[in-house]
Amino acid sequence: MFVGTERTRLLIDAGLSRRETFKRLANIGEDPEKLTAILVTHEHSDHVSGLVRIAKKLHIPVFLTRLTAPSIDWDGYAPKLEAFQAGAAFSIGEIDVRSFTIPHDAIDPVGYCVQAEGVKVGVVTDLGYMPDSIHFHLRGTNFLLLESNHDLDMLKVGPYPWSVKQRVMSRRGHLSNDVVSSFISEHLDSSTATLMLGHLSEHNNHPEIVRLTASQALQGRGLATNLVIAEPGKQSETFVF
């Protein structure tokens, strides 16, 4: 995910190849060479597979937790690491960043809220459930990227081995559409102008199921929040605040 201001440009996670990442940045008129830093949420491959090659090419700071840093194979490269304790707040250029712990089966996974020019953006993917602490951190977000990983019925009859299904459904796995619907119904802040639901499973979910479930929850709250579904393999639209 790309978040930027006039003078500070951040890449949150780097799960795509360097070529694909640079292509997608170019598609939105952004020069990869102008990236300021990379933020990493956790070490799973779908979040860091392009990290080393991108960091090598740009040689910009990589922000990640102290426990996550040693888990990444840097392939002999000495990155500009900015390691922090999960829960820390810091600034990168003109963007204020706050990290917070999320429940997932990684070493030290975090979500982020970034804020600049009066706009707050929340990024929360890969978590098994939503504790009160996350509800607190997401208050006042203007834009929220939240995981809506799977449809429970599709997951149960899907192709994954039972052990993997148990992992996905666990409290350190991934959010189902139903859990996200409950969050929208009970906790989504009315300040959230745009809610993007992403990290959809290609095998155990469908964008239209996600859209229908979330839309019903938003309507039940009477919220005029703009709902966007980030479909697997497709570049999403951009948003300007």
DALINDA-V212700 format. One record per pair of residues at least 24 apart in sequence whose C-alpha atoms are under 10 Angstrom apart, sorted by the first residue. I is the first residue (numbers start at 0). J is the second residue. D is the distance in whole Angstrom. If there is no record, write none. Layout:
I|J|D / I|J|D
//
This chain:
0|24|10 / 0|37|10 / 0|38|10 / 0|122|9 / 0|144|9 / 0|235|10 / 1|27|10 / 1|29|10 / 1|34|9 / 1|37|9 / 1|237|9 / 2|34|10 / 2|94|9 / 2|113|8 / 2|114|10 / 2|120|9 / 2|237|10 / 2|238|10 / 2|239|10 / 3|29|10 / 3|34|9 / 3|35|9 / 3|93|10 / 3|94|8 / 3|113|10 / 3|115|9 / 3|239|10 / 4|92|10 / 4|93|8 / 4|94|8 / 4|115|8 / 4|116|8 / 4|239|10 / 4|240|10 / 5|93|9 / 6|33|9 / 6|34|10 / 6|35|9 / 6|92|7 / 6|93|7 / 6|94|9 / 7|33|8 / 7|34|7 / 7|35|6 / 7|36|9 / 7|91|7 / 7|92|6 / 7|93|6 / 7|94|7 / 7|115|10 / 8|33|7 / 8|34|5 / 8|35|5 / 8|36|7 / 8|37|9 / 8|91|9 / 8|92|9 / 8|93|9 / 8|94|9 / 9|33|9 / 9|34|6 / 9|35|6 / 9|36|5 / 9|37|6 / 9|38|7 / 9|91|9 / 9|92|10 / 9|94|9 / 9|113|10 / 10|34|7 / 10|35|8 / 10|36|7 / 10|37|5 / 10|38|6 / 10|39|9 / 10|61|10 / 11|36|9 / 11|37|6 / 11|38|5 / 11|39|6 / 11|40|8 / 11|46|9 / 11|47|10 / 11|61|10 / 11|62|9 / 11|110|10 / 11|111|9 / 11|122|9 / 12|37|7 / 12|38|6 / 12|39|5 / 12|40|6 / 12|41|8 / 12|42|9 / 12|45|9 / 12|46|5 / 12|47|6 / 12|48|9 / 12|49|9 / 12|50|8 / 12|61|10 / 12|62|10 / 12|63|10 / 13|37|8 / 13|38|9 / 13|39|8 / 13|40|10 / 13|44|9 / 13|45|8 / 13|46|5 / 13|47|5 / 13|48|6 / 13|49|5 / 13|50|5 / 13|51|9 / 13|52|10 / 13|53|8 / 13|54|10 / 14|39|10 / 14|42|10 / 14|43|9 / 14|44|7 / 14|45|5 / 14|46|4 / 14|47|5 / 14|48|5 / 14|49|5 / 14|50|7 / 15|44|9 / 15|45|7 / 15|46|8 / 15|47|8 / 15|48|6 / 15|49|5 / 15|50|8 / 15|53|10 / 15|232|10 / 16|47|9 / 16|48|7 / 16|49|4 / 16|50|8 / 16|51|10 / 16|52|8 / 16|53|8 / 17|48|9 / 17|49|5 / 17|50|8 / 17|51|9 / 17|52|6 / 17|53|5 / 17|54|9 / 17|56|9 / 18|49|9 / 18|52|9 / 18|53|9 / 19|49|9 / 20|49|8 / 20|53|9 / 21|53|9 / 23|233|10 / 23|234|7 / 23|235|10 / 24|234|10 / 26|234|9 / 27|234|10 / 27|236|9 / 27|237|7 / 31|56|10 / 31|57|8 / 32|56|9 / 32|57|6 / 32|58|10 / 32|59|9 / 33|57|9 / 33|59|10 / 34|58|10 / 34|59|8 / 34|60|10 / 35|59|6 / 35|60|7 / 35|61|9 / 35|91|8 / 35|92|8 / 36|60|5 / 36|61|6 / 36|62|7 / 36|79|10 / 36|81|10 / 36|91|8 / 36|92|10 / 37|61|5 / 37|62|6 / 37|63|9 / 37|80|10 / 37|81|10 / 38|62|5 / 38|63|6 / 38|64|10 / 38|81|9 / 38|96|10 / 38|110|10 / 38|111|9 / 39|63|5 / 39|64|8 / 39|67|9 / 39|68|9 / 39|108|9 / 39|109|8 / 39|110|9 / 39|111|9 / 40|64|8 / 40|67|9 / 40|98|9 / 40|99|10 / 40|100|10 / 40|101|9 / 40|105|10 / 40|107|8 / 40|108|6 / 40|109|5 / 40|110|6 / 40|111|8 / 40|122|9 / 40|123|9 / 40|124|9 / 40|125|9 / 41|66|10 / 41|67|6 / 41|68|9 / 41|70|9 / 41|71|9 / 41|103|9 / 41|104|10 / 41|105|6 / 41|106|7 / 41|107|7 / 41|108|5 / 41|109|7 / 41|110|9 / 41|125|9 / 42|66|10 / 42|67|6 / 42|68|8 / 42|69|10 / 42|70|7 / 42|71|6 / 42|72|10 / 42|105|7 / 42|106|8 / 42|107|8 / 42|108|8 / 43|70|9 / 43|71|9 / 43|104|9 / 43|105|7 / 43|106|9 / 43|108|10 / 43|125|10 / 44|71|9 / 46|125|10 / 47|71|8 / 47|72|10 / 51|75|10 / 51|76|8 / 51|77|10 / 51|78|8 / 52|76|9 / 54|78|7 / 54|79|8 / 55|79|10 / 60|91|10 / 62|91|10 / 63|98|9 / 63|107|9 / 63|108|9 / 63|109|9 / 64|98|9 / 64|106|10 / 64|107|7 / 64|108|8 / 64|109|8 / 65|107|8 / 66|106|7 / 66|107|6 / 66|108|9 / 67|105|9 / 67|106|6 / 67|107|6 / 67|108|8 / 67|109|10 / 68|106|10 / 68|107|10 / 70|105|10 / 70|106|8 / 70|107|10 / 85|109|7 / 85|110|9 / 86|110|9 / 86|111|9 / 88|112|9 / 88|113|10 / 89|113|10 / 90|114|9 / 90|115|10 / 94|118|10 / 94|119|10 / 95|119|9 / 96|120|10 / 96|121|10 / 97|121|10 / 97|136|9 / 98|122|10 / 98|136|9 / 99|123|10 / 99|132|8 / 99|133|8 / 99|136|8 / 100|126|10 / 100|132|9 / 100|133|8 / 101|125|8 / 101|126|6 / 101|127|8 / 101|128|9 / 101|129|8 / 101|130|8 / 101|132|9 / 101|133|8 / 101|171|9 / 102|126|5 / 102|127|6 / 102|128|7 / 102|129|8 / 102|130|8 / 102|133|10 / 102|169|10 / 102|170|7 / 102|171|5 / 102|172|8 / 102|173|9 / 103|127|6 / 103|128|9 / 103|166|10 / 103|167|10 / 103|169|9 / 103|170|7 / 103|171|4 / 103|172|5 / 103|173|7 / 104|166|9 / 104|167|10 / 104|169|9 / 104|170|9 / 104|171|5 / 104|172|6 / 104|173|9 / 105|171|8 / 105|172|10 / 110|136|9 / 110|145|10 / 111|136|9 / 111|137|9 / 112|136|7 / 112|137|7 / 112|138|10 / 112|140|8 / 112|142|10 / 112|143|9 / 113|140|9 / 114|140|9 / 114|141|10 / 116|240|9 / 117|141|9 / 117|240|9 / 118|142|8 / 118|240|7 / 119|143|9 / 119|190|10 / 119|191|9 / 119|240|10 / 120|144|8 / 120|191|9 / 120|193|10 / 121|145|8 / 121|191|10 / 121|194|10 / 122|146|9 / 122|195|10 / 123|196|10 / 123|197|10 / 123|198|10 / 124|148|9 / 124|173|8 / 124|174|8 / 124|196|9 / 124|197|8 / 124|198|7 / 125|167|10 / 125|171|8 / 125|172|7 / 125|173|5 / 125|174|7 / 125|197|10 / 125|198|8 / 126|167|9 / 126|169|9 / 126|170|7 / 126|171|6 / 126|172|6 / 126|173|5 / 126|174|6 / 126|175|10 / 127|166|9 / 127|167|8 / 127|168|7 / 127|169|6 / 127|170|4 / 127|171|4 / 127|172|4 / 127|173|4 / 127|174|5 / 127|175|8 / 127|178|9 / 128|168|9 / 128|169|8 / 128|170|6 / 128|171|7 / 128|172|8 / 128|173|7 / 128|174|6 / 128|175|9 / 128|178|8 / 128|179|9 / 128|182|10 / 129|170|9 / 129|174|8 / 129|178|8 / 129|179|9 / 129|182|8 / 131|186|10 / 134|182|9 / 134|186|7 / 134|187|8 / 134|188|9 / 135|186|9 / 135|188|10 / 137|186|9 / 137|187|8 / 137|188|8 / 137|191|9 / 138|186|9 / 138|187|8 / 138|188|6 / 138|189|9 / 138|190|8 / 138|191|9 / 139|187|9 / 139|188|6 / 139|189|8 / 139|190|6 / 139|191|7 / 140|187|9 / 140|188|7 / 140|189|9 / 140|190|6 / 140|191|5 / 140|192|8 / 140|193|9 / 140|194|10 / 141|188|9 / 141|189|9 / 141|190|6 / 141|191|4 / 141|192|5 / 141|193|7 / 141|194|9 / 141|224|10 / 141|240|9 / 142|190|9 / 142|191|6 / 142|192|6 / 142|193|5 / 142|194|6 / 142|195|8 / 142|224|10 / 142|225|9 / 142|238|9 / 142|240|9 / 143|187|10 / 143|188|10 / 143|191|7 / 143|192|8 / 143|193|6 / 143|194|5 / 143|195|6 / 143|196|8 / 144|193|9 / 144|194|6 / 144|195|5 / 144|196|6 / 144|197|7 / 144|198|9 / 144|227|9 / 144|228|10 / 144|229|9 / 145|174|9 / 145|179|8 / 145|194|7 / 145|195|6 / 145|196|5 / 145|197|6 / 145|198|8 / 145|228|10 / 145|229|10 / 146|173|8 / 146|174|6 / 146|175|8 / 146|176|9 / 146|179|8 / 146|195|8 / 146|196|6 / 146|197|5 / 146|198|5 / 146|199|7 / 146|200|10 / 146|229|10 / 147|173|8 / 147|174|6 / 147|175|6 / 147|176|5 / 147|177|9 / 147|178|8 / 147|179|6 / 147|180|9 / 147|195|9 / 147|196|6 / 147|197|6 / 147|198|6 / 147|199|6 / 147|200|8 / 147|204|9 / 147|206|10 / 147|209|7 / 147|210|10 / 147|213|9 / 147|228|9 / 147|229|10 / 148|172|10 / 148|173|6 / 148|174|6 / 148|175|6 / 148|176|7 / 148|179|9 / 148|196|9 / 148|197|7 / 148|198|5 / 148|199|4 / 148|200|5 / 148|201|9 / 148|203|8 / 148|204|7 / 148|205|9 / 148|209|9 / 149|173|8 / 149|174|7 / 149|175|5 / 149|176|6 / 149|177|9 / 149|178|10 / 149|198|9 / 149|199|6 / 149|200|6 / 149|201|9 / 149|202|8 / 149|203|5 / 149|204|5 / 149|205|8 / 149|208|10 / 149|209|9 / 150|174|9 / 150|175|6 / 150|176|6 / 150|177|8 / 150|178|10 / 150|199|9 / 150|200|9 / 150|202|10 / 150|203|6 / 150|204|5 / 150|205|8 / 150|208|8 / 150|209|8 / 150|212|10 / 151|175|6 / 151|176|8 / 151|177|8 / 151|203|8 / 151|204|8 / 152|203|8 / 152|204|9 / 153|202|8 / 153|203|5 / 153|204|7 / 153|205|9 / 154|200|9 / 154|202|8 / 154|203|5 / 154|204|8 / 155|203|8 / 156|203|9 / 157|202|7 / 157|203|6 / 157|204|10 / 158|202|8 / 158|203|9 / 159|202|9 / 159|203|9 / 164|203|10 / 173|198|9 / 173|199|10 / 173|200|10 / 174|198|10 / 174|199|10 / 175|199|9 / 175|203|10 / 175|204|9 / 175|209|9 / 176|204|9 / 176|208|8 / 176|209|6 / 176|210|9 / 176|211|10 / 176|212|7 / 176|213|8 / 177|209|9 / 177|212|7 / 177|213|9 / 177|216|10 / 179|209|9 / 179|212|9 / 179|213|7 / 179|216|9 / 180|209|9 / 180|211|10 / 180|212|6 / 180|213|5 / 180|214|9 / 180|215|8 / 180|216|6 / 180|217|8 / 181|212|10 / 181|213|9 / 181|216|7 / 182|213|10 / 182|216|9 / 183|213|7 / 183|214|9 / 183|215|10 / 183|216|6 / 183|217|6 / 183|218|10 / 183|219|9 / 183|220|8 / 183|222|10 / 184|213|9 / 184|215|9 / 184|216|5 / 184|217|7 / 184|218|9 / 184|219|7 / 184|220|6 / 184|221|10 / 184|222|10 / 185|216|9 / 185|220|8 / 186|220|10 / 187|217|9 / 187|220|9 / 187|222|9 / 187|224|10 / 188|222|9 / 188|224|10 / 189|220|9 / 189|221|10 / 189|222|7 / 189|223|9 / 189|224|8 / 190|222|10 / 190|224|9 / 191|222|9 / 191|223|9 / 191|224|6 / 191|225|8 / 192|222|9 / 192|223|8 / 192|224|5 / 192|225|6 / 192|226|9 / 192|240|10 / 193|223|9 / 193|224|6 / 193|225|5 / 193|226|6 / 193|227|7 / 193|238|9 / 194|224|7 / 194|225|6 / 194|226|5 / 194|227|6 / 194|228|8 / 195|224|10 / 195|225|8 / 195|226|6 / 195|227|5 / 195|228|6 / 195|229|7 / 195|235|9 / 196|226|8 / 196|227|6 / 196|228|5 / 196|229|6 / 196|230|9 / 197|227|9 / 197|228|6 / 197|229|5 / 197|230|7 / 197|231|8 / 197|235|10 / 198|228|10 / 198|229|7 / 198|230|8 / 198|231|7 / 199|228|9 / 199|229|8 / 199|230|7 / 199|231|6 / 200|230|9 / 200|231|8 / 201|230|9 / 201|231|7 / 201|232|9 / 205|230|9 / 205|231|10 / 206|230|6 / 206|231|9
//
